[in-house]
Amino acid sequence: MSRSRVLTVVLACVAALAVGPPTSAAAVTIDDPAQYVNPLVGTKPGGPDFGHGGGGGNTFPGAVAPFGMLQWSPDTVTHQHGGYHYDDNRIKGFSLTHLSGPGCSDFGNVPFMPTLGSSPVGYSTFSHANESTSPGYYSVAFDNGVRTELTSAPRSGIARFTYPAGQRASLSVDAAKAFNAAGGTITVGTNTLSGYTDGGGFCGAGNRYRLYFTVVFDQSFATTGVVGADGRVDETRRSITGESRGAVPTSPKTAAQQSDVDTKKAPAPEATTGDVAPFAAAAFVSFNATTVTARVGISFVSLDGARANATAELGSKSFDQARTDDRAAWNGILGRIAVGGGTDTQRRVLYTNLYHALLHPNVFSDLDGRYVGFDGQVHTVAAGRAQYANFSGWDVYRSQTQLIALLAPDRAADIAQSAVNQAAQGGYYDRWTVANGGTGVMNGDPLAIIVASMYAFGAKNFDAADGLRRMVAGSHDARERPGYAQYDAYGYVPVGTGNVWGTASTTLEYVSADFAVSQLAQRLGDTANHELYLRRAQNWRNLFESGNRYLQPRNTDTTFPSFSPTQQNEYVEGNAAHYTWLVPHNYRGLFDAMGGNAAVLPRLDTFFTELNAGPDKPYAYLGNEPTLNTPWAYAYAGAPYKTQDVVRRALTSVFKATPDGYVGNDDLGQMASWAVWAALGLYPQTPGRAELVLASPQFPAITISRGNGVTIEITAPNASDTVKYVQGLTVNGAASSRPWVPESFVTSGGTLAFTLGSSPNTGWGSAPSDAPPSFDVGPVPARTGAIGGLASKCVDVNQGATANGTAIQLYDCNSSAGQTWTLASDGSVRALGKCVDVAGSGRADGTRIQLWDCNGTGAQQWWPKAGGALVNPPSGKCLDVPNSNTANGTQLQLYTCNNTGAQTWRLP
């Protein structure tokens, strides 16, 4: 990769030694950040294969524009899901479409294969010494002397093939080959090829799409022919139609496929070496030239769209001009994060990960605004807008889409609108979408989180109200939320629920989605849905087993089955130890239920015994998504210095700037985005919100330009891989001990000036008031007083006793401690140091109400409703006076809500 361009930094305050925090941050600019990008990162396994898509990043090294529709890249005989395996020296073609980092395969459509002679070949060999790649450019010289160069625009690209003199220069282009089963048609002109291909089958799903392509060469063909499955060239024909079965094993990653299997035993995809020779529907042409240029346009709408895209984007540009323009486009968006100081290795890791985080979702509409919707119909976006496709929802909702919204809010608004359009045309938000179809892959309800989070980050130029309406409707739609009926009825998805992959993890994913819905509803003034979904967002408490303090699978009868922290049954691509931390919006509530910070900190310390332990151990698994939020959890428990340590250790050990630079799938930019946030020392922890939790910056100076006139300046004069501990911080010039910044900082911009050291400052950020916000359901501050009911009597603890199981009763008001109730911030109701509890987490009418140790479970949640009812959310039933009996000592019960006086309470 070329290093000819020079880093330039304008930085007044960066010094080699720490001299205390500057009073203001200095602007940083960087010329040609693309020079630090190595697209080969992730093409070689960097960690063990734990059965979740392999131990490599599954990226591709070819030419692509930012968020481009065209991803023109080489495919090796040994297959990784990005199409390219670094350790294989055999390339079987250069196909037009790819996904970067998935755990299953799709695309790989229409491979081009240059060769010598009169017969097509299955592959050619090469050496990495003869390979070069950088943003928007790929080049390789085969061992036979044929050189291929690729460059790209969003919907088009140019290839330059250079052949050795004196030999027949030939090329095959197959319209019916892809990574999965495909079909297609190709037609040969005088110097043109055109056709379409049909593909799909991501993760074994039923998604299908049609891609149109046109190719115009700068040379007329010397000979023409077509090649079918028999591999023979037929020079009498000018068109061919065919099909191929695909050669890539599928991995069952949908609820339907996984609901009845042990996920630990789900078959993992393996590299394959077969099916390199057969053709399906290929053109085979030759040229009387040593250098041939091919200009390609693609469209998911029509051949005319493909031609128009190429004409408008490429015009009469030469290959070199198109390459220059593509690099400029990359520098424009990569440069929105500019760093000063640091090492070459640090910059390579940062910008390579930023590059990978900005490949998806992909532009899907043509330049005229037309695109094929999820209803199969052609739609048109408004002028100046674009439709996007390929949402790796389960992965990217965690931090990749937030990074896009931080750096490009206008583009993020189009992406959010695209998700809403998918829901409008398809009827619901699918979890993982490819082209114009849903796949149902993975679990949860991630697109609701994506849309809400982008809005929170300021990407507001889309129909958010329609997006919210569809979120609410989709939360009661089995296509969007398998098991929703049970989730709505029980407050969790019980073990044994059909068509659900991992009932415990699915519950927690729905909980995060519910929180995001609540936040978007609040921003749009929908108070009813804000309150409803905020309450639903505490359903994690219904999985909390107060004995061992884990979030566990639960039976329909509310009992807990046998359990192990390392069990993978009822979890998705992880275990119970991983998912117990998946309450990113309410760590305070979770930590209090676990026994407080003193109990949580050693659990976190043990959890980070290993950073990428895989699913069989009770330790962090940072090579996969479910534990990505956990390093930042320390900041909520009064120990942000431990977040600073773990984040920096993970960044410098898990991520590298070499082909083996990922220990797990990049998943369309999610893992890459985590590394970018880690280098910035920031993280968007909470779904649907834009607060950022702090670690520490890896670079002495950082300028983030949001593309809308807002900038964030970060300085940390002596930052390094080891100088990582915050000693002090000023935010916009004012001293701060808070390890987080509010949403207003993200939307308005500002300065963060860190003083860092090589030893922990255990006091900074440790006060409870310093912790990042958690979002619970009770009043803040808590309210204390009597709770009145029938006959002007009060809710009372029998005889003021404090033993577990003491009856909660109706009694004459007497202002005693047993009648002094606190409505706590966690939604519980407390007296005498204990909580109002539904006996045995019961749901039947007549279940006793008792006093019990506060334990953070759903049995102790009470929702004050308008009109005076107190509802227990898991059961959906009300606090009730049996038979409206007003005699002193009448023990309260749980009962179907009926709006009677027996269920009307006067609260503090």
N, C-alpha and C positions, 0 to 999 in steps of 0.2 A: 504494500500500500504506500502510495506516495507520501513523503514527508517534506516536500519541497517548499510548502508554504509555512510561514512563520507565525507563531503565536505572538500577538501583541497585546499588552496589558497596560491599561491606564489605571494606575492604582497608587494613591498617595499614601495610604496608611498601613500597607502591609510591611512588616519588619521581620527580621529573622528572630528577634527575641520578643518575649512578651513584655509589654510596657504598660499594660492596663488597657481598658476598653477605650476606643476613640469616641469622641462626642458625636460623630456622625459617620455614616458609611460613605465610601467613595465609589463612584461608578466604575464598573469593570466592563471592558469590551473584549471580544476575542475574534480574531480574524480566522476564517476557515476552520471552524470546529470539526468539519467533516474529516479533516486529516487524522483525527484521533479515533475514527470509527473503524472497527474491524468486523465486517459482516460475517466473517467465518466463525465468530464466537457463537458457541452453541451448536455447532455442527458435529461435535465429537462428545461422546458421553463424558461427563465430568464427575459422576457419582454413581453409586449403586443403582441398579434397576429394582425399585421396590414394587413393581407391578402396576404402576400408575402412568404408563406411557413411556417408560424408559428412563435412563439416567442421564440423558442429554437434553440440551435446550430445544432440539427439533426445529432449529431455525433454518433459513435458506440464505445463500450468499449472493444471489443474483441482483439484477437491476430493478429498482422500484422507486417511484416518487413517493413523497410523504403521503400516506393514506391512499396510495395508488391502486386503481383497479387492476392494472397490469403488474404482475410480479414475474419477470422473465428470469428464469434461474435454471442452473444445471441440475439434473437428477442422476444420482449414481445408481449402480446396479443394486448395491446394498441399500436398503431403504430405511430412512428415518422419516418421521411424519412430515418434516419440512421438505423432504425429497432428496436430501443430500447428506451423505455420511462421509466425514472427513477422511477416515481411514481406508476408504475404497478409492482406487485409482481408475475406476471405470465409469465413464459418463455415458448414459444411454439416451440422452436428449436434453433439450433446453425447452421446457414447457412454459406456457404463458401465465399460469395462475398457480399461486401457492398460499398456504397458511403458515405463519411463522410461529413455531413453538407449540402446536396442538398435541394433545394426547391421543388423537386418532388422525386418520388421513382423509383428505378430500382435495379436490382440484388436481393439479398436475396435468392440465388439459393441453392438448395440441402440441406435442413435443416436436421441435425442429432438430434434425440431426445431420450435420454436414459430414461428407465422407468423400472418398476418392474412388473412382471407378464406376462400373456400370451396375453395381448391386448395392442395395441398402445394407446397413450393418446394425447389429443389436447394440453395440457399444464401441467406444474407443478409449484407449488408455491415455493417461496424462500424469504429469508430475506437478506437485504444488509449487515447485520452483518456476514453473511456466504458467502460473495462475496469479491473477491480480484482481482485487475487488475493493470497492469503496462505494460510498453512497451514490447511487445512480449509475454505477458502472461495474461490469464484470468482464473479465477476459481470461481465456485459457487457450493454450496451444496444445493440441493433441500430440502424442508421440509420432503420429504419421505426418506431422507438419501442418495440419489444418488448424487455423486459429479462428476462434469465435470471440467477438466482442459484442456486448449488449449494453444498451442504454435505454432510458425510459422517460416517458411523460405520464401524467395520471392515467390516461386511457389508451396509450399508444406507446410505441417504442421503435427503435432502430437496431438492427443487427448488422454487423459487418463481418463477413466471412472472407478470410484470406487463405488461398490454396497454394500449395507449392507449384511452381511452374512445370509445365510439361506433363501434367497429369489431368485426368478428367475431373472437373470440379462438380460435385453432385450434392444433392440435398434431399432428404425426405421430410415430409410434414404430415403427421398423422392426425386426422380429425376425430378418430374414434378411440384414442388411447388416453388414459388418465390413471391416477393412482387406484381408483375404484372402478367398478363396472361403468362403461361408457359406450356411447354410440355417436355416429356423426357422418357428415357428408362433406366432401371437398371437391371443388371444381378447379380445373387448370385452364388458365388463359394463355395469352402470349408471353406476358411477363408478370402475371398475377396469379394468386391463389385466393380462394374464398370459400367459406362454408360455415358450418356450425357444428357444435359438439354438445351432447347431452351428458350430464354427469350427476353426481350426488353420492348418497350412501355414507355420509359422515357417521363414524362410530356405529355402523350397521343400521343407521336410521333410514327412513324412507324419503329424505329430502331429494329433490331433483331440480335441476336448473338447465337452461340452454344458454350457451355462449356463442356469439357470432364473431367471426374474425375475417379480416381482409389483409392480404399481403401484396405489396407492390415492390418489385425488384427494379434496380437500375440497369439491369441487363435482360435482354430477351433470352428465353430458354433456347438452348441448343438442342436438347432432346426432352421429351416429356413422357410420362407414363403414370400408372397407378399401381399400388401394391396392396393386395388383400391378405387374408390370413394364410395363404399358401406361401407368402414371401416372394413370389415371382413378379417381375416387372412386366406389366402389360402396356406396351407403347401405343396400342391402338385406341386406348380409352382416355378420355379427358375428365372423367368424374368417377367417383366411387363412394358407396355408402357401406358402412360396416358397424360391427359391435365388438367390444372386448370385455372379458369377464373381470378384469382387474386382478392384481396380484398381491394386494396388501391385506393381511388379516385384519379383521375388525375387532374392536374391543368393546364389550357390552357396557355402555356408560349411560343408559337410559333407565328410568324407573321401571318401565315394563320389563326390561331385560334383567334388572338386578333385584327386583322385589322378592324373588324366591331363591336367591342364591346367597352364599356366604361371600361377601365382597372381598374378603382376603384371598379367596380362591378364584376370583375372576381372572380369566386368561389375559395375560399381558401381550401386547403386540411384540413381535420379534422381527429383527432384520431379515429380509428375504433376498434371495439372489436369483430366483427363477423368473421366467416370462420376460426375457430381454430380447429374444429374437423375433417373436411373432409380431406381425403388423395387423392392422384392422381395416383402416380406410385411409391410406397414405398416398399423397402425391410424391412422385420421385422425378426430379428434374435435374438438368445439368446445364452448365454455362461454358461459353468460350471466353473465360476471363479468369484472372487470378484473384481479383478482389470484387466481391459482390455485396451490395447493400440491400437489405430488406426492410421496408417500412410497414409496420404492423399497426392495425387498429382493432380494438375489440369493443364489443357492446353486448349487454344482456337483453337488448331490445330488438335489434335488427341488423342486417348487413349494411343498410344505408347508414344506420347509426355508427357502426364500426368505421365505415369510410369517412363519415363526417368528423368523427373524433380524431382520426389520424390527420385529416386535412387541416383541421383547425389548430391542433396542438403542435404538429410538426411542420406544417407548411412546406417550405423549401429548405428547411434547416439541414445542414450537413450533420453527419454523425457526431463530429466533434462539437458543433454548436449545441446540439441536443444534450450532449453529455455535460457541457458547461452549464447549460440552463438547469439541468436536473441537480447538479451539485449546488448551484446557487439557491435553488428551492430548499434543499436540505440545510444549507447554511443559514437560511432565513429563519427556519424554525428551531434548529439545533442551537442557534445563537441566542435564543430567548433565555437560555441559562448560560451565563458567561461566568467563568471562574478565573480568579487570579491566584498565582502561586500553585502549590502542589507539585506532584511529580508527573512525569509522562505516563507512568502506569496508572495513576489515579485518574488522569484525564482520559486515558483510553477506556478505562472501566466506565467512567461517567458517560461519555458521549456515545460509546457503543450501546450502553443500556438505554440511553435516551433515544437513540436511533431505533432500537427494537420496540420501544414503547410507543413510537409514532408511526408504525406500519399499519395498524388496524384501529378501528373499523375502516373499511375501504370505500372509497367513492363508488357508488353503484349506478348513479344516473348518468346518462349521456350529457354532452355539453349543452344540448338543447333542453335539458331538464327532464327528459323522459326516462322512466324506469318501469320495470315489471314488479308489481306489488305482490304481497302474499296471497292475494286473491287471483293471481294469474293475469290480471288486467294491466294495461299500460296506463300509468299515471304521470303527471307532470308536476314538478316542484315549482315554486314561485321563482321568478327571475332572481338570479344571484344566489340561489340556495342550491343545495345538493342533497341527494339521498345517499345514505351510507348502509353498508351491509357487513356481515360477518362479526357477530357479537358473541364473544366467548364469555357469556354472562357470568357464570359461576366463578370464573377466575377474575375478570377485569373489574368487577364491581368494587373490589377491595381497595384499589389505589390507582389503577391505570387510567380509568376514565376521569378520575379527579385530576390527574396530572394533565390530561388533555385540556380539561376545563380551566386549569390554572394557567396554562401557556397559550391557549387558543380558544377563548370563550365563544367567539363567533362560530368557529367550526364545531365546538361542543354543542352549541344550540342546534345546529343542523343534525348532529348525531342524536341528540335527544329527540328532536322532531322525527327523525327516522325511526326511532324505537316506537314512538307513538303511532306513526303511520303503519308500522308492522302490526301493532295491536289492532288498529282500526280495520285494516284490510284482512288480517288473519283471524280476528275475533278475540285475541288474547295476547299477552306478552309471553313469547316462548323463551326458554332459558338459554338456548344456544342456537343461534341462527346462522345459516350459510346461504349466501346469495338471497333469493327471495323465498326461502322456506325455513320453517322451524324444524328442529331435530329432536327436541325433548331431552337432549343430553344433559347429564348431571341433575342436580336437584335444587330446591329452593325457588325463589322468585326474584332473581337478580336484576332484571331489567327495571323493575320498579325502583330499586336502589340506585341504579345508574342514572335514571331520569331525575330523581329527587336530588341526588348529589350534584349533578351538573347544574341544576337550578341554584342550589346553595352556593356554588362557586361562581355564580354570576352569569351563567349561560342561560339567560332568561328569554331570549328571542325565539320562543316556540310556544305552541299551544299547551301550556302546562295544565290548564284547567281540564282540557280533554284528557291529557295524560293521567291526571289524578282520578278522573271518573273511571277510566279503564283499569287503573290499579285497584280501585275499590271493587269494581265488578270482577276483576280477575282473581281477587282473593277468595272468591266463592265459585271458582270455575276449576273443575278437575283437570282441564288441559293445562292451566297455568299452575295450579297448586294441587297436585295429586294428594288425596287424603284430607282435603280442606274440610269436608263435612265432619270428620272426626276431630280435626284441629279446632274447628269452631265449637264443637260440642264439649270437648274435654279440656281445651286449652293446651293440648299437646296431641301429637300423632301417636296413638298407641301401637305397641308391638303387635304385629300381625295384620296391620292395615294393608290391604291389597294395593298393588301398583305404586308402592312407595319404596324408594331406595334409601334405607337408613332412617328409621323413624326418629331417632334422637337427633341426628344431624339435620334432618328435614325440619323438625320442630324449630331448631335454633336458627336455621336459615329463614324460616317464615317469621320468626321473632324479629330478626334484623330488618326484613322487608317491611314488617308492620311499623317498626320505628321510623323508617324512611318515609313511609306513607303519611305517618302522623306529622312529620316535619313539613312535608310539602303541603299538606292540608292546612297547617298553621300559617304558613307563608301566604297561602291563597285565601285566608279568612274563613276556612271551613272548620269552625270550632267543634262541631259535632264529631266529624271524622278525626280531627286532631285528638280529641279526648278518647274516642273509641280505640283508635289504633295505638295510642300511647299506652293504654291499658293492656292491649293485646301484646305489646312489646315487652311486657313483663312476664309473659308465659314461660320464660325460662325457669321461673320459680316452680313450675309444675313438674319439672324434671329434677329438681334439686333434692337429693336424698340427704337429709340432715344428719344422718349418722356418719357416713364417710365423706360427705360434703363434695360429691361429684354430681355432675349433670348426667343422669342415667336414662336409659330406655325405661318405659313404664307400661304396664299392662292396662287394659281397659278397666279393670276393677280397682285401679289406682295402686295396686301392689307393684313392687319392683322385682323383676326377675333376678336370678343370680348374675353376678357382675364381677368384672375385672377391669382395672384401669387400662389395660392393654387390649381389651376386646375390640374387635373391629365390626362384629355383628351390630347392626343398627346404626352404624356410622359410615360415612362416605369418604374413602381415601384417607382414612385416619383412624384414630382410636379415641377412647373415652378421655384419656389424659389430654389429648389435643383439644377436643371439643368443649371440655369443661371451661375453657377460657373464652369461648365464642359468645361473649355478651359485650361487644365493644361499646355499646351506648350506655351501659350501666355497670361499670366496674365497681363503683362504690357499693351498689346494692349486692353484687355478687361477693365482693370481698367481705362485707359485713356478715353475709350469710356464712361465709367460710370461717368466720371467727375473728375478722379484723385484720389489719395490716400485719400484726405480729404473727398471725398464722399464715398469711398469704406469702410474705417475703421468703421464708424458707421453702415453701412449695415452688415458688418461681425459681429460686436458686437451684433446686433439684431438677426442675424441668429443663433448665439450660445446662445440665451436665453435658449434653451433646447438642449440637446445633442442627444436625441433619440425620437424626437417628432412624428415620423411617417409621412405618406404622406398627412395628412389633415391640417398640419400647415406649416407656412413658415419658419420653423426652421430646424436645422440640424437633420439628420436621420442617425446616425452612426451605427444603427443596420442593414443597407443595404448599398449596394455598391455606389450608385451615388454621395454621399457626402463625401466619405472617403478622398478625396484630399483636402477638404476645410480647415481643421485646419491649414494646411501648407501655406495657401494663405496669411496670415498676413506677412510672410517673404518677399513677393513681394511688399507689400504696406508700407514698412518702419517700421513695428511694430513686429519684430520677437519675442519680449517678449510675445506677445499675443499668438503666436503659441506655445511657451513653456508652457504657462498656459493651453490652451485648450487641447493640446495633453496629458499633464500629468493628467488633470482632466478626460479626456475620458478614459485613460488607467486604472486609479484607480477606476472609477465608473462604466464603461460599462463592463469591463472584470473582472471576478473573478475566483478563483481556486476551485470552488465548482460545483456540477452538474448543477446548474443554472447559469453557468459562461458566457453564451452568451445571448444577447438580441435578436438575430436574427440568421438566418442560417449561419453556418460557410462557406458553399459553397466551399467545397473541399480545404479548407485551406486559403481562402482569408481573412476572418475576423481575423483569427489567425495570419496571416502574418502581418496584420496592427499592431496588438498588439506587435509583435516582433520588427518591425521597430520603433514603438513608444518607447519601452523600450530602444532601442539603441540610440534614439534621432536622427534618420536619416529617410529619406523617398525618394523613387524614384518617384518623382512627374511627370516627363515628359515622355510620351510614346516614346519608341524607343531610349532613351538616358539613361546615367548612372550617371549624376550628382545626388548628394544627398542633399536635403534640410535639414537643421538642426533644431531640437528643442533643447532638452538637454537630456543627458543620465540619466536613472533612477538609475544606479549602479555606485559606486565609481570607478570601473575599469572593463573594458571589453576588451577581446581579440577576434577578429574575424579571424579565420583561413580559408582561401578560398579553401584549399585543393590542391592548385597548387603552394605552396611555398610562397604565398603572405599573409601578415597579416596586420590587422588594429588594432592599440592599442588606446583605449580611456580611459582617466582618468578624473575623476571629484570628488576630494577627499571627499567632504561632501554631495554628491548627496543623495536625499531622495525623498519621495513623495511630500514634501512641499518645499524642497530646489531645485528649478527647473529653476531659472532665470539666464541666462548667464550674468556674469559680465566681462568676458574676455575669449579669446580663443587663443591658439597657434596651428598652423598646421605645422607639421614637424619642430617644434621649433621656427617658425616665428609667431609673433603676427598677428592676423587676425580679422577683423570686419565683415567678410562676413558670413551670416548664410547659407552657402552652401559650398560644396566641389566639385571640377571638376571631370570629368570622369577619368582623369589621377590618381587621388587619389584612386579611386576604383580599377583601373587596376594594379597600382604599389604598393598600400598599403602605410602606413604611420602612423603618430600619431596625435591624437586630444587630446589636454589637455585643459579641461574646468576649469574655476573658476566659481562656482555657488553661488548664494545667495538666500535668501528667499523673497527678494523684487525685483521688476522689475528694470532692467537697460534700460530705455526707449531710451537711446542714442545708445547703442550698435547695430550695424547692421541697423541703421535707414537711412543712407545716400542712395540716389538713386543709387550710384555706388556700394553699398554693395548688392543690391538685386540679387537673383538668376536670371539666364538668362531666358529671354523670346525670342521666335523665331518668328520674323515677316518677312516681305518681302521687305521692303524698304532699302535703303543704310544706313550704319552706318559707319562713321557719315553721316548725311544728306548732300545732295548736293544742291547748290543754284546757280541760274543763269537764263538766258533767255531760252525759248523754241522756237526754230525756225521752220518755216514751208514753205509753198509755197511762191514763189516770194521773198524769203529772208525776209519774214515778221514774226512777233512774235505773240505768244499767249498772249492775253491782257485782262485785266479786264476793261470793258467799263467805260471810264472816271475815272478810279481808285475808283469807288464807292464801298462801302462795304455792301450795303443792300443785304439781302438774295434775291436771284433770279436775281442779276445783271448778264448780259450776259457775257459769256466768248467768245471772238471774235478774229479774225485775224486783225492785225493792224501793221502799220509801226513800226519797232523796235525803241525804244526811251530811253531804260534803265530806265524807270520809275518804281516806286514801283509796279504798276499794271502789270509789265512785269518781275518782279523778283520772280521767282518761286522756291520753295523748294521741292525737292523730299524727303519726310519725311520717317522715318524708318518704319512707319506703312503702307506704300504703297499708301499714299495719296499724292496729289500735291497741294501745298499751296501758297497763296499770300495774303498779307494784313490781315493776321491772320485768313483767311478762306480757304475753300477747293474747288477744282474743283469737281462738283457734277452733276450726271445725274438726270435731273428733274423728280421728282416723282418716282425714281427708275425704270424709263421706260426701255423698251427693244425693242421698235419698231424703225425701221429706221426713222431718222428725229427727234428723241427725243432731246430736247434742252440741251445744256451744260451750267451750270450756276455756280455762286459763292454762297456758302452756309456755314453756320456754320459747322465747322468740328464736325462730330458726330459718327465716327467709323463705319459707315454702309458700305455695299458693294457698294452702289451707289457712293462712293468716293474712290474706289480702282482702281488703274491704273497699268497695267503690261507692262513695256517697253520690247518689243520683238525685237529680232534681225531683222535688216532691218528698224527699226525706228517706227514701229507701237506702239501705246499706247492702250492697250486692257482693257476694263472694264470686269473683270472676271465674275460677275454674268450674264451679258447679252451675253458675248462672242463677243461683237462688239467693234468697234474701234472709237477713236476720229477722226473726219472727218471734212473737209472743204466742205460745201454743194456745189455740182456741180463744185468743184475746183475754186470757185469764190474768186479771190484775192483782191476784193475791201475792203478797210478799213471798219470795222464794221460788216463784215460777221460773224454772230454768229455760233459757232461750234456746231456740232451735233454728235449723236451716229449713226453709220451706219455699215452695214455688212462689215467685213474686206475684202479688195479687192486688197491690195498691190499697190495701186496707190500713186502718189505723194501727193494727198489730205490727205493721212493717214500716211505720212512719217514725223517724227518729229526729230529735233536735240535737244538732252537733255543736261542739265548741266553736 
